[in-house]
């Protein structure tokens, strides 16, 4: 900063924006997006098309979107929280009735030339709505049981609709995010312990009585992919082969045989991490993992620095969404979780996830810019 | 303040949140360490298994050549389609896709599915073989849309002369399940092993060594690139040169084509077999390419036995040709003076049993040479009686009878030279005196193959233990002298010459006046091998003539001969199954084949003139 602005008064306007803006976070995101472009170039066997260039363009648009979202006042975000949730719910219902099937699941809604995936938009809308809800709640109400009913609806309604599509990955991700926000808002520990206990008892019962045979088969395959290497377990096994054969230092950029020779399905989307593991080894994987951890840590720091509950919870929710993405994806490709179809944010090829994540980061940046602002608890602005 | 409460709670819980996040990232990191360090060896191997495939390169089978380098068994390019089941992503679908380009019958489909089930899924299975070039080219163009389908250029064994040499070369075929075991080469769908003939007995030399090609493949089994480095070229099998002369072989087969017969022609100086013909024959190409059960059954059902190697495996009584050996034995042991005359009245008695001469009225008094020239049975009954079976058998063995000659062709039979011990072992009975008499005229238990008859003739012609060979391997060793004095050989050879070349010889008229080839003289002996016993009642009413009985009860016609009489070079033996007359039927054929040997020596093609020359037949 120029010495002119040093002193008693803080810089204002554009300069204030530049000063307060969280450049560390943006730099980390740019690095991840760049890695994505590099990997997609390699997946195409050293070709910018079809994926690398389009990923670069989408990522750039995402950065633009993030900047715009960051410039929008946090109070406006808070104001549109409920309407946004309601709007996305309408879209989800639209998918239920008018959606088109892609890869065997109804996820897309076509409105004119635009294809939107409402389940992705819900990730933002749910975070905003929950943050908005708890913003207006005292800590006593937030910790109690009764206060849990509206969030249960806010979370449960979209999760059920998305499960019906069926998109298990997104549903789990949404539920996780919601639970994290409820927890951060100060839910009573007894309720948390009771809920965890109920889940522990309910899961085996659900497995036995609540699942169809084919669903149980899928879980069995996940637990033992080698039992059916050419069928259900193929993806997991090939993914583990790619990762494992990379070793510590990897086979070298563009030298990954598993991916280059098409043994790896979905290698440019959900399974791109395995390609990274094959070509750059453990070092490459840990490097990317550390980048994701730094981004998450940065988000949590932003959240704790905020002076209002809406920002705190919204940023925490965004962090939870982001970590859930990373966790589910990497757990999936390393064989720790069933294959549920969750992309690796910023690196996987795909438009919607960039929009969701970048919009989320934009909101986080906006919260960061407005971190000193205290907001009235009972009323919304505008 | 409430707000501060919330802020405090949030701050406290954000530590838990950060801790949870840290735990998640640590957990993922640990998982990666486990995969990429602890288990990396395992996954690296799996990755290479994915990536590389060893393609077996089948070796080119060695060719079989005649003595002049004419190709008798060759390899031709064959356009085949294979399928690698685990690269198809569904065998049935792959067949469906393929059937848009080539016709696949239900039967074929069933066979393919059966083979797919029997073999591990990475092993290629044959879909179709010997496609025409156009179809093959079309498949290659469509190959990218046909995962798991491999159009390959293989080799198919080809026998340019078809049936002419089938009994010698044999044929190739797929290795049977038991033979193949787990040998990847034998299990390779494009590979054939010898199933009969020289192809079988010399299989190891013809086979060669398999090579391997390491190829990088993608997930669909398509070859991305060949890795030249670890490629080992297959080593082709050895070419094998035979002593056979294709033209002579063709001529011999042609000269006998109207009969079920066999002929062996030999160079008596080195034992080279020049012709080893057996008719009728079969086309080995149909075996190499795969034959239908119906065709095979038809071949098996034919009473003239086209699949049977008569020249080496057919066993016939040597009949009167055996008298030559009895004459030699009689001289060696001094039981008969060559000048001693034996009176033939047409029959003699031994004990209660009468023994007949073929000539009902008898020959009158004959000496040893005359008894050969006229083929008198009575004389040789007497000679045999005086010799006894042991001495007869000894001489027979010295001339190659009863010996299983190793000429590399499978199916060579040793035949039988009976003696007392043999009979005791075989039937548990004592030898009878009458059986010695029967043996003296080459009947009874005696049995010989045409190959043995040719060897016998070669040994008579040279006085040496000539050993036959079909495969040219180095030079033949010098043959040992046979322990009979020169006068004995001279007498027998001269008598054989008179059989063919002098009026009164049993073959003179049948041959139309002897060898008639330049000023060369030939020597020979006919034989008529009895197939059925002539009963006493039939003798009384008159023995039935050859064509009065059904074909399969007629006598075998034999003729052995060599030429030139003074300095023998070639020997020929011919057996016409159920051909009735030794001199009348087998004689002219043997004479013509003998002539053809000299034609070949002069570099001429005997098959060119043979077409017009129809065999003479009489009764």
Interface residues (C-beta under 8 A of the other chain):
Chain A: X138 X139 X140 X142 X180 X183 X184 X185 X186 X230 X238 X240 X241 X242 X243 X244 X245 X246 X247 X248 X257 X258 X261 X262 X263 X277 X281 X282 X285 X286 X289 X290 X292 X293 X296 X297 X300 X303 X304 X307 X309 X312 X313 X316 X319 X320 X323 X326 X327 X330 X331 X334 X336 X374 X377
Chain B: X2 X3 X5 X6 X7 X9 X10 X11 X13 X14 X16 X17 X18 X21 X22 X24 X25 X28 X29 X31 X32 X33 X35 X36 X37 X39 X40 X42 X43 X44 X46 X47 X48 X50 X51 X86 X216 X217 X218 X219 X220 X224
